[in-house]
Amino acid sequence: MPVVVTNPPRADREAVDALSAYGVATVHEAQGRRGLLGSHIRPRQSGVRVAGNAVTVTVAPGDNTTIAVAVEQCQEGDLLVAVPTAPCDMGYFGDLLATTLRVRGVRGLVIEAGVRDVADLNEMGFPVWSKAVSAEGCGKGNLGDVNVPITIAGRIVHAGDVILADDDGVVVVPRLEAAEVVEAARAREEKEARARDRYLAGEIALDVNNMRPLLEKAGVQHVSYEEWSRQ
C-alpha cells in the first residue's frame, strides 16, 4: 500500500543554506568522499548551485502521479528527489509541475529518470538534475511512496537529508551531520586556498601535498634519459 509520510524532520535551515556556499566536490571530499550520486545524474542547466532538504518520492515506471502527491508535502527550502521503482527514462517532469513546486518555495528537482520542457525550465529558473531528457509523457494512476528512504544513483536518501547540487553533480549530506559537514567544508576550502597560493608561487603538487614519501615507499627511481636508453 502506498505511504505518504508527513512532516519528517528536516536539517537545520541555517546549515542547509551554509552548505550552498560550497561546491559539490568540496562537500563530497569534506565528508570523507561519501554521498555522491552516480555521474549519470546530470544538470540540465549551467552555473546553478542549490541546497535543500530532501522530499523523497518513488514513482511507478511511466507514471508521475506520485510527484503530484509529493507537492503537498513540500515546504519552502525543500528539494524534490525522485526515483522510479524500475528503470525508466520517460519525461516525468516539466514546466507545469515546476510551476507548482516553485510557488511552494521548492528549490529544484533531482530525478533518476527523464525530464521534459528543459528550455522552459531554464527560462523560469527551476533547476533540475536528471538521468535523461525525454519528451515522452507519463500516465496516471499508479502510486508510489513519499518521504520514505530511497536509493537513487547508488546512494540512500532519507527525507530531510540535505541535497547539494551544482554543475559537478549531486551529493547527499545526512540530516544530523549537516552542521558538522559545513565546518569540514569550510576547513577544506581554507586548506585549498593555502595550497593555491603555494601553486601560484611555483611549487608543485609533490611538495604541496607531501607526496614524495609515497614515491620513496613505492621505490620510484629517477634516471636520466641517456642512462635509461642504455638499459
Accessible surface in RSA format (square Angstrom, percent):
REM  Atomic radii and reference values for relative SASA: ProtOr
REM  Chains: A
REM  Algorithm: Lee & Richards
REM  Probe-radius: 1.40
REM  Slices: 20
REM RES _ NUM      All-atoms   Total-Side   Main-Chain    Non-polar    All polar
REM                ABS   REL    ABS   REL    ABS   REL    ABS   REL    ABS   REL
RES MET A   1   215.19 111.4 144.39  95.6  70.80 168.6 112.47  95.6 102.72 136.1
RES PRO A   2    68.63  50.0  48.75  44.4  19.88  72.3  51.96  42.9  16.67 103.6
RES VAL A   3    72.03  47.4  68.66  62.2   3.37   8.1  72.03  62.6   0.00   0.0
RES VAL A   4    59.65  39.3  36.22  32.8  23.43  56.5  36.22  31.5  23.43  63.5
RES VAL A   5    56.92  37.5  53.23  48.2   3.69   8.9  56.92  49.5   0.00   0.0
RES THR A   6    81.91  58.3  67.57  68.5  14.35  34.2  38.08  51.2  43.83  66.3
RES ASN A   7   118.27  81.6  95.21  92.0  23.06  55.5  26.68  64.2  91.59  88.5
RES PRO A   8    16.68  12.2   8.55   7.8   8.13  29.5  12.08  10.0   4.59  28.6
RES PRO A   9    82.11  59.8  70.67  64.4  11.44  41.6  81.95  67.7   0.16   1.0
RES ARG A  10    54.29  22.8  30.03  15.3  24.26  57.8  25.76  35.2  28.53  17.3
RES ALA A  11     6.77   6.2   0.00   0.0   6.77  15.4   2.04   2.9   4.73  12.5
RES ASP A  12    92.81  65.0  77.30  76.9  15.50  36.7  38.67  91.0  54.14  54.0
RES ARG A  13    98.91  41.5  94.94  48.4   3.97   9.5  49.49  67.6  49.42  30.0
RES GLU A  14   138.24  79.4 129.39  97.9   8.85  21.1  49.00  94.8  89.24  72.9
RES ALA A  15     8.03   7.4   3.90   6.0   4.13   9.4   7.68  10.8   0.35   0.9
RES VAL A  16     0.07   0.0   0.07   0.1   0.00   0.0   0.07   0.1   0.00   0.0
RES ASP A  17    61.54  43.1  53.79  53.5   7.75  18.3  27.92  65.7  33.63  33.5
RES ALA A  18    29.97  27.6  18.77  29.0  11.19  25.5  29.02  40.9   0.95   2.5
RES LEU A  19     0.00   0.0   0.00   0.0   0.00   0.0   0.00   0.0   0.00   0.0
RES SER A  20    38.58  32.6  30.08  40.1   8.50  19.6  11.12  23.7  27.46  38.5
RES ALA A  21    66.56  61.2  41.62  64.2  24.94  56.7  51.24  72.2  15.32  40.6
RES TYR A  22    18.98   8.9  18.78  10.7   0.20   0.5   7.68   5.8  11.31  13.9
RES GLY A  23    13.02  16.1   0.00   N/A  13.02  16.1  10.71  29.4   2.31   5.2
RES VAL A  24     1.15   0.8   1.15   1.0   0.00   0.0   1.15   1.0   0.00   0.0
RES ALA A  25    54.17  49.8  49.27  76.0   4.90  11.1  54.16  76.3   0.00   0.0
RES THR A  26    15.13  10.8  13.53  13.7   1.61   3.8   1.43   1.9  13.70  20.7
RES VAL A  27     0.00   0.0   0.00   0.0   0.00   0.0   0.00   0.0   0.00   0.0
RES HIS A  28    31.06  17.0  31.06  21.6   0.00   0.0  16.41  16.9  14.65  17.0
RES GLU A  29    54.06  31.0  42.08  31.8  11.98  28.5   7.70  14.9  46.37  37.9
RES ALA A  30    22.84  21.0   0.00   0.0  22.84  52.0   6.24   8.8  16.60  44.0
RES GLN A  31     9.67   5.4   0.36   0.3   9.31  22.2   8.39  17.9   1.28   1.0
RES GLY A  32    55.34  68.2   0.00   N/A  55.34  68.2  35.77  98.2  19.57  43.8
RES ARG A  33   167.46  70.3 150.35  76.6  17.11  40.7  45.43  62.1 122.03  74.0
RES ARG A  34   111.04  46.6 107.25  54.7   3.78   9.0  63.83  87.2  47.21  28.6
RES GLY A  35    11.19  13.8   0.00   N/A  11.19  13.8   8.17  22.4   3.02   6.8
RES LEU A  36    59.07  32.9  55.55  39.7   3.52   8.8  55.55  39.0   3.52   9.5
RES LEU A  37     7.50   4.2   1.47   1.1   6.03  15.2   1.47   1.0   6.03  16.2
RES GLY A  38    25.14  31.0   0.00   N/A  25.14  31.0  23.47  64.4   1.67   3.7
RES SER A  39   101.64  85.9  81.36 108.6  20.28  46.7  53.25 113.4  48.39  67.8
RES HIS A  40    75.65  41.3  67.26  46.7   8.39  21.5  59.46  61.3  16.19  18.8
RES ILE A  41     3.94   2.2   0.37   0.3   3.57   8.6   0.37   0.3   3.57   9.7
RES ARG A  42   137.33  57.7 137.05  69.9   0.28   0.7  28.11  38.4 109.22  66.2
RES PRO A  43    32.49  23.7  19.45  17.7  13.04  47.4  19.45  16.1  13.04  81.0
RES ARG A  44    49.64  20.8  39.20  20.0  10.45  24.9  10.67  14.6  38.98  23.6
RES GLN A  45    30.18  16.9  12.87   9.4  17.31  41.2  22.72  48.4   7.46   5.7
RES SER A  46    94.28  79.7  73.89  98.6  20.40  47.0  37.32  79.5  56.96  79.8
RES GLY A  47    70.36  86.8   0.00   N/A  70.36  86.8  36.63 100.5  33.72  75.5
RES VAL A  48    49.21  32.4  43.78  39.6   5.43  13.1  47.56  41.3   1.65   4.5
RES ARG A  49   105.73  44.4  79.87  40.7  25.86  61.6  17.62  24.1  88.10  53.4
RES VAL A  50    21.79  14.3  18.55  16.8   3.24   7.8  21.79  18.9   0.00   0.0
RES ALA A  51     1.43   1.3   0.00   0.0   1.43   3.3   0.00   0.0   1.43   3.8
RES GLY A  52     0.00   0.0   0.00   N/A   0.00   0.0   0.00   0.0   0.00   0.0
RES ASN A  53     5.99   4.1   5.99   5.8   0.00   0.0   0.01   0.0   5.98   5.8
RES ALA A  54     1.47   1.3   0.00   0.0   1.47   3.3   0.00   0.0   1.47   3.9
RES VAL A  55     0.04   0.0   0.04   0.0   0.00   0.0   0.04   0.0   0.00   0.0
RES THR A  56     0.05   0.0   0.00   0.0   0.05   0.1   0.05   0.1   0.00   0.0
RES VAL A  57     0.00   0.0   0.00   0.0   0.00   0.0   0.00   0.0   0.00   0.0
RES THR A  58    20.30  14.4  20.30  20.6   0.00   0.0  18.29  24.6   2.01   3.0
RES VAL A  59     0.00   0.0   0.00   0.0   0.00   0.0   0.00   0.0   0.00   0.0
RES ALA A  60    15.76  14.5  14.37  22.2   1.38   3.1  15.68  22.1   0.08   0.2
RES PRO A  61    68.00  49.6  50.10  45.7  17.90  65.1  50.37  41.6  17.63 109.6
RES GLY A  62    14.82  18.3   0.00   N/A  14.82  18.3   6.57  18.0   8.25  18.5
RES ASP A  63     4.14   2.9   4.14   4.1   0.00   0.0   1.87   4.4   2.26   2.3
RES ASN A  64    16.69  11.5  15.73  15.2   0.96   2.3   0.30   0.7  16.40  15.8
RES THR A  65    25.60  18.2  25.47  25.8   0.13   0.3  25.60  34.4   0.00   0.0
RES THR A  66     0.80   0.6   0.80   0.8   0.00   0.0   0.70   0.9   0.09   0.1
RES ILE A  67     0.00   0.0   0.00   0.0   0.00   0.0   0.00   0.0   0.00   0.0
RES ALA A  68    52.87  48.6  39.58  61.1  13.29  30.2  40.69  57.3  12.18  32.3
RES VAL A  69    48.79  32.1  41.32  37.4   7.47  18.0  48.58  42.2   0.20   0.6
RES ALA A  70     0.00   0.0   0.00   0.0   0.00   0.0   0.00   0.0   0.00   0.0
RES VAL A  71    15.17  10.0  15.17  13.7   0.00   0.0  15.17  13.2   0.00   0.0
RES GLU A  72   129.04  74.1 114.99  87.0  14.04  33.4  37.02  71.6  92.01  75.1
RES GLN A  73    30.60  17.1  22.51  16.4   8.09  19.3   3.86   8.2  26.74  20.3
RES CYS A  74     3.76   2.8   0.01   0.0   3.75   8.8   0.00   0.0   3.76   4.1
RES GLN A  75    78.92  44.1  73.86  54.0   5.05  12.0  31.10  66.2  47.82  36.3
RES GLU A  76   120.52  69.2 106.04  80.2  14.48  34.5  27.64  53.5  92.88  75.8
RES GLY A  77     0.50   0.6   0.00   N/A   0.50   0.6   0.47   1.3   0.03   0.1
RES ASP A  78     0.88   0.6   0.88   0.9   0.00   0.0   0.03   0.1   0.84   0.8
RES LEU A  79     0.00   0.0   0.00   0.0   0.00   0.0   0.00   0.0   0.00   0.0
RES LEU A  80     0.03   0.0   0.00   0.0   0.03   0.1   0.00   0.0   0.03   0.1
RES VAL A  81     0.72   0.5   0.72   0.7   0.00   0.0   0.72   0.6   0.00   0.0
RES ALA A  82     0.00   0.0   0.00   0.0   0.00   0.0   0.00   0.0   0.00   0.0
RES VAL A  83    16.16  10.6  16.16  14.6   0.00   0.0  16.16  14.0   0.00   0.0
RES PRO A  84    13.00   9.5   3.12   2.8   9.88  35.9   3.12   2.6   9.88  61.4
RES THR A  85    93.99  66.8  55.32  56.1  38.66  92.1  53.69  72.1  40.30  60.9
RES ALA A  86    43.00  39.5  39.15  60.4   3.85   8.8  43.00  60.5   0.00   0.0
RES PRO A  87   124.44  90.7  96.65  88.1  27.79 101.0 103.05  85.1  21.39 132.9
RES CYS A  88    18.66  14.1   9.71  10.8   8.95  21.0   9.37  23.7   9.29  10.0
RES ASP A  89    68.11  47.7  61.81  61.5   6.29  14.9  23.88  56.2  44.22  44.1
RES MET A  90    42.17  21.8  40.71  26.9   1.47   3.5  24.99  21.2  17.18  22.8
RES GLY A  91     1.65   2.0   0.00   N/A   1.65   2.0   0.00   0.0   1.65   3.7
RES TYR A  92     0.61   0.3   0.00   0.0   0.61   1.6   0.34   0.3   0.27   0.3
RES PHE A  93     1.21   0.6   0.00   0.0   1.21   3.1   1.14   0.7   0.07   0.2
RES GLY A  94     9.12  11.2   0.00   N/A   9.12  11.2   4.58  12.6   4.55  10.2
RES ASP A  95    40.83  28.6  40.78  40.6   0.05   0.1   2.32   5.5  38.51  38.4
RES LEU A  96   147.23  82.0 139.75 100.0   7.48  18.8 140.44  98.6   6.79  18.3
RES LEU A  97    30.81  17.2  29.49  21.1   1.31   3.3  30.04  21.1   0.77   2.1
RES ALA A  98     0.00   0.0   0.00   0.0   0.00   0.0   0.00   0.0   0.00   0.0
RES THR A  99    65.82  46.8  65.49  66.4   0.32   0.8  54.26  72.9  11.56  17.5
RES THR A 100    52.96  37.7  48.21  48.9   4.75  11.3  29.19  39.2  23.77  35.9
RES LEU A 101     0.00   0.0   0.00   0.0   0.00   0.0   0.00   0.0   0.00   0.0
RES ARG A 102   123.72  51.9 113.42  57.8  10.30  24.5  30.74  42.0  92.98  56.3
RES VAL A 103   125.48  82.6  92.99  84.2  32.49  78.3 100.84  87.6  24.64  66.8
RES ARG A 104    99.41  41.7  83.97  42.8  15.44  36.8  23.05  31.5  76.36  46.3
RES GLY A 105    25.20  31.1   0.00   N/A  25.20  31.1  21.00  57.6   4.20   9.4
RES VAL A 106     7.49   4.9   0.00   0.0   7.49  18.0   0.00   0.0   7.49  20.3
RES ARG A 107    63.11  26.5  53.90  27.5   9.21  21.9  28.10  38.4  35.01  21.2
RES GLY A 108     0.00   0.0   0.00   N/A   0.00   0.0   0.00   0.0   0.00   0.0
RES LEU A 109     0.00   0.0   0.00   0.0   0.00   0.0   0.00   0.0   0.00   0.0
RES VAL A 110     0.07   0.0   0.07   0.1   0.00   0.0   0.07   0.1   0.00   0.0
RES ILE A 111     0.00   0.0   0.00   0.0   0.00   0.0   0.00   0.0   0.00   0.0
RES GLU A 112    33.12  19.0  31.60  23.9   1.52   3.6   7.14  13.8  25.98  21.2
RES ALA A 113     0.00   0.0   0.00   0.0   0.00   0.0   0.00   0.0   0.00   0.0
RES GLY A 114     0.00   0.0   0.00   N/A   0.00   0.0   0.00   0.0   0.00   0.0
RES VAL A 115     0.00   0.0   0.00   0.0   0.00   0.0   0.00   0.0   0.00   0.0
RES ARG A 116    83.14  34.9  81.40  41.5   1.75   4.2  14.33  19.6  68.81  41.7
RES ASP A 117    57.25  40.1  37.95  37.8  19.30  45.6  11.92  28.1  45.33  45.2
RES VAL A 118    33.71  22.2  29.97  27.1   3.74   9.0  29.97  26.0   3.74  10.1
RES ALA A 119    80.10  73.7  66.37 102.4  13.73  31.2  72.49 102.1   7.62  20.2
RES ASP A 120    66.58  46.6  63.86  63.6   2.71   6.4  11.10  26.1  55.48  55.3
RES LEU A 121     0.76   0.4   0.76   0.5   0.00   0.0   0.76   0.5   0.00   0.0
RES ASN A 122    69.17  47.7  47.35  45.8  21.82  52.5  25.95  62.5  43.22  41.8
RES GLU A 123   153.15  87.9 117.24  88.7  35.91  85.5  52.00 100.6 101.15  82.6
RES MET A 124    37.44  19.4  27.83  18.4   9.62  22.9  32.95  28.0   4.50   6.0
RES GLY A 125    52.55  64.8   0.00   N/A  52.55  64.8  31.81  87.3  20.73  46.4
RES PHE A 126     3.77   1.9   2.24   1.4   1.53   4.0   2.89   1.8   0.88   2.5
RES PRO A 127    11.96   8.7   9.88   9.0   2.08   7.5  11.82   9.8   0.14   0.8
RES VAL A 128     1.10   0.7   1.10   1.0   0.00   0.0   1.10   1.0   0.00   0.0
RES TRP A 129     0.21   0.1   0.21   0.1   0.00   0.0   0.21   0.1   0.00   0.0
RES SER A 130     0.00   0.0   0.00   0.0   0.00   0.0   0.00   0.0   0.00   0.0
RES LYS A 131    70.45  34.4  54.33  33.3  16.12  38.4  28.24  25.4  42.21  45.0
RES ALA A 132    19.92  18.3  15.60  24.1   4.32   9.8  19.92  28.1   0.00   0.0
RES VAL A 133    81.69  53.8  52.97  47.9  28.73  69.2  52.97  46.0  28.73  77.9
RES SER A 134    25.64  21.7  18.99  25.3   6.64  15.3  15.12  32.2  10.52  14.7
RES ALA A 135    86.52  79.6  68.00 104.9  18.52  42.1  69.40  97.7  17.12  45.3
RES GLU A 136   102.74  59.0  92.86  70.3   9.88  23.5  36.85  71.3  65.88  53.8
RES GLY A 137    31.39  38.7   0.00   N/A  31.39  38.7  13.71  37.6  17.69  39.6
RES CYS A 138    25.14  19.0   0.00   0.0  25.14  59.1   2.20   5.6  22.95  24.7
RES GLY A 139    38.14  47.0   0.00   N/A  38.14  47.0  33.74  92.6   4.40   9.9
RES LYS A 140   142.92  69.7 108.88  66.8  34.04  81.1  85.56  77.0  57.36  61.1
RES GLY A 141    58.99  72.7   0.00   N/A  58.99  72.7  33.19  91.1  25.80  57.8
RES ASN A 142    92.98  64.1  89.82  86.8   3.16   7.6  13.39  32.2  79.59  76.9
RES LEU A 143    90.01  50.1  63.08  45.1  26.93  67.7  63.08  44.3  26.93  72.5
RES GLY A 144    10.37  12.8   0.00   N/A  10.37  12.8   8.41  23.1   1.95   4.4
RES ASP A 145    39.06  27.4  39.05  38.9   0.01   0.0   0.13   0.3  38.93  38.8
RES VAL A 146     0.00   0.0   0.00   0.0   0.00   0.0   0.00   0.0   0.00   0.0
RES ASN A 147     8.12   5.6   0.03   0.0   8.09  19.5   0.00   0.0   8.12   7.8
RES VAL A 148    31.08  20.4  30.13  27.3   0.95   2.3  31.08  27.0   0.00   0.0
RES PRO A 149    84.12  61.3  66.89  61.0  17.23  62.6  67.10  55.4  17.02 105.8
RES ILE A 150     7.59   4.3   0.43   0.3   7.16  17.3   7.59   5.5   0.00   0.0
RES THR A 151    85.29  60.7  70.14  71.1  15.14  36.1  47.40  63.7  37.89  57.3
RES ILE A 152     0.15   0.1   0.00   0.0   0.15   0.4   0.15   0.1   0.00   0.0
RES ALA A 153     9.81   9.0   0.00   0.0   9.81  22.3   4.43   6.2   5.38  14.3
RES GLY A 154    55.40  68.3   0.00   N/A  55.40  68.3  32.04  87.9  23.36  52.3
RES ARG A 155    94.70  39.8  92.55  47.2   2.15   5.1  20.33  27.8  74.37  45.1
RES ILE A 156   108.97  62.0  92.73  69.1  16.23  39.1  92.73  66.8  16.23  44.1
RES VAL A 157     0.26   0.2   0.26   0.2   0.00   0.0   0.26   0.2   0.00   0.0
RES HIS A 158    90.13  49.3  90.13  62.6   0.00   0.0  59.73  61.6  30.40  35.4
RES ALA A 159    13.51  12.4   3.68   5.7   9.82  22.3   3.68   5.2   9.82  26.0
RES GLY A 160     0.22   0.3   0.00   N/A   0.22   0.3   0.00   0.0   0.22   0.5
RES ASP A 161     8.72   6.1   8.72   8.7   0.00   0.0   0.00   0.0   8.72   8.7
RES VAL A 162     0.00   0.0   0.00   0.0   0.00   0.0   0.00   0.0   0.00   0.0
RES ILE A 163     1.68   1.0   1.68   1.3   0.00   0.0   1.68   1.2   0.00   0.0
RES LEU A 164     0.00   0.0   0.00   0.0   0.00   0.0   0.00   0.0   0.00   0.0
RES ALA A 165     0.00   0.0   0.00   0.0   0.00   0.0   0.00   0.0   0.00   0.0
RES ASP A 166    11.49   8.0  11.48  11.4   0.01   0.0   7.16  16.9   4.33   4.3
RES ASP A 167    73.41  51.4  55.37  55.1  18.04  42.7  30.07  70.8  43.34  43.2
RES ASP A 168   104.95  73.5  72.28  71.9  32.67  77.3  19.94  46.9  85.01  84.8
RES GLY A 169     8.94  11.0   0.00   N/A   8.94  11.0   8.94  24.5   0.00   0.0
RES VAL A 170     1.42   0.9   0.11   0.1   1.30   3.1   0.11   0.1   1.30   3.5
RES VAL A 171     0.00   0.0   0.00   0.0   0.00   0.0   0.00   0.0   0.00   0.0
RES VAL A 172     6.73   4.4   5.74   5.2   0.99   2.4   5.74   5.0   0.99   2.7
RES VAL A 173     0.00   0.0   0.00   0.0   0.00   0.0   0.00   0.0   0.00   0.0
RES PRO A 174    42.87  31.2  42.87  39.1   0.00   0.0  42.87  35.4   0.00   0.0
RES ARG A 175    69.71  29.3  62.06  31.6   7.65  18.2   5.21   7.1  64.51  39.1
RES LEU A 176   149.66  83.4 115.34  82.5  34.32  86.3 119.01  83.6  30.66  82.5
RES GLU A 177    52.77  30.3  52.74  39.9   0.03   0.1  17.84  34.5  34.93  28.5
RES ALA A 178     2.99   2.7   2.63   4.1   0.36   0.8   2.63   3.7   0.36   1.0
RES ALA A 179    67.30  61.9  61.70  95.2   5.59  12.7  63.59  89.6   3.70   9.8
RES GLU A 180   124.56  71.5 113.72  86.0  10.84  25.8  46.56  90.1  78.00  63.7
RES VAL A 181     4.81   3.2   4.62   4.2   0.20   0.5   4.81   4.2   0.00   0.0
RES VAL A 182     8.65   5.7   8.65   7.8   0.00   0.0   8.65   7.5   0.00   0.0
RES GLU A 183   100.02  57.4  95.92  72.6   4.10   9.8  49.56  95.9  50.46  41.2
RES ALA A 184    35.17  32.3  23.07  35.6  12.10  27.5  31.34  44.1   3.83  10.1
RES ALA A 185     0.00   0.0   0.00   0.0   0.00   0.0   0.00   0.0   0.00   0.0
RES ARG A 186    92.63  38.9  92.48  47.1   0.15   0.4  38.25  52.3  54.38  33.0
RES ALA A 187    56.45  51.9  50.59  78.1   5.86  13.3  52.50  73.9   3.94  10.4
RES ARG A 188    72.22  30.3  67.47  34.4   4.74  11.3  10.61  14.5  61.61  37.3
RES GLU A 189    72.85  41.8  67.17  50.8   5.69  13.5  14.35  27.8  58.50  47.8
RES GLU A 190    91.99  52.8  87.25  66.0   4.73  11.3  34.73  67.2  57.25  46.7
RES LYS A 191   124.74  60.9 123.81  76.0   0.93   2.2  71.70  64.5  53.04  56.5
RES GLU A 192    58.70  33.7  56.03  42.4   2.67   6.3  24.56  47.5  34.14  27.9
RES ALA A 193    45.64  42.0  44.07  68.0   1.58   3.6  44.68  62.9   0.97   2.6
RES ARG A 194   146.71  61.6 143.62  73.2   3.08   7.3  72.49  99.1  74.21  45.0
RES ALA A 195    21.06  19.4  19.09  29.5   1.98   4.5  20.36  28.7   0.70   1.9
RES ARG A 196   133.83  56.2 132.66  67.6   1.17   2.8  52.21  71.4  81.62  49.5
RES ASP A 197    93.62  65.6  86.66  86.3   6.96  16.5  26.78  63.0  66.83  66.7
RES ARG A 198    95.44  40.1  93.67  47.7   1.77   4.2  36.02  49.2  59.43  36.0
RES TYR A 199    91.92  42.9  77.69  44.2  14.23  37.0  67.59  50.8  24.33  30.0
RES LEU A 200   146.01  81.3 111.25  79.6  34.76  87.4 115.69  81.3  30.32  81.6
RES ALA A 201    85.11  78.3  42.39  65.4  42.72  97.2  55.03  77.5  30.08  79.7
RES GLY A 202    59.12  72.9   0.00   N/A  59.12  72.9  35.52  97.5  23.60  52.9
RES GLU A 203    68.24  39.2  55.47  42.0  12.78  30.4  33.46  64.7  34.78  28.4
RES ILE A 204    90.91  51.7  87.82  65.4   3.09   7.5  90.59  65.2   0.32   0.9
RES ALA A 205    42.67  39.2  38.40  59.3   4.27   9.7  38.40  54.1   4.27  11.3
RES LEU A 206    47.67  26.5  47.39  33.9   0.28   0.7  47.39  33.3   0.28   0.8
RES ASP A 207    59.33  41.6  46.63  46.4  12.70  30.0  17.60  41.4  41.73  41.6
RES VAL A 208    21.27  14.0   4.27   3.9  17.00  41.0   4.27   3.7  17.00  46.1
RES ASN A 209    81.10  55.9  57.20  55.3  23.89  57.5  19.90  47.9  61.19  59.1
RES ASN A 210   109.34  75.4  98.84  95.5  10.50  25.3  28.73  69.1  80.61  77.9
RES MET A 211    64.15  33.2  64.06  42.4   0.09   0.2  58.11  49.4   6.04   8.0
RES ARG A 212   100.69  42.3 100.40  51.2   0.30   0.7  47.43  64.8  53.26  32.3
RES PRO A 213    69.73  50.8  64.43  58.7   5.31  19.3  65.21  53.8   4.52  28.1
RES LEU A 214   112.71  62.8 107.13  76.6   5.58  14.0 108.10  75.9   4.61  12.4
RES LEU A 215    44.38  24.7  43.11  30.8   1.27   3.2  44.38  31.2   0.00   0.0
RES GLU A 216   138.65  79.6 115.52  87.4  23.14  55.1  47.86  92.6  90.80  74.1
RES LYS A 217   187.73  91.6 150.64  92.4  37.08  88.3 104.39  94.0  83.33  88.8
RES ALA A 218    80.83  74.3  39.25  60.6  41.58  94.6  51.40  72.4  29.43  78.0
RES GLY A 219    50.57  62.4   0.00   N/A  50.57  62.4  33.47  91.8  17.10  38.3
RES VAL A 220    78.74  51.8  52.87  47.9  25.87  62.3  59.26  51.5  19.48  52.8
RES GLN A 221   153.25  85.7 125.45  91.7  27.81  66.2  37.37  79.5 115.89  87.9
RES HIS A 222   154.55  84.5 120.87  84.0  33.68  86.2  90.19  93.0  64.36  74.9
RES VAL A 223    64.82  42.7  34.20  31.0  30.63  73.8  39.42  34.2  25.41  68.9
RES SER A 224    61.01  51.6  44.18  59.0  16.83  38.8  46.67  99.4  14.34  20.1
RES TYR A 225   155.46  72.6 144.03  81.9  11.43  29.8 106.62  80.1  48.84  60.2
RES GLU A 226   107.20  61.5 105.75  80.0   1.45   3.4  52.69 101.9  54.51  44.5
RES GLU A 227    78.70  45.2  77.52  58.6   1.18   2.8  18.40  35.6  60.31  49.2
RES TRP A 228   146.30  58.7 142.22  68.8   4.07   9.6 112.74  60.1  33.56  54.4
RES SER A 229    61.57  52.0  30.21  40.3  31.36  72.2  23.20  49.4  38.37  53.8
RES ARG A 230   182.95  76.8 145.59  74.2  37.36  89.0  76.71 104.8 106.25  64.4
RES GLN A 231   155.88  87.2  86.63  63.3  69.25 164.9  73.34 156.1  82.54  62.6
END  Absolute sums over single chains surface
CHAIN  1 A    11991.0       9493.3       2497.7       6516.0       5475.0
END  Absolute sums over all chains
TOTAL         11991.0       9493.3       2497.7       6516.0       5475.0
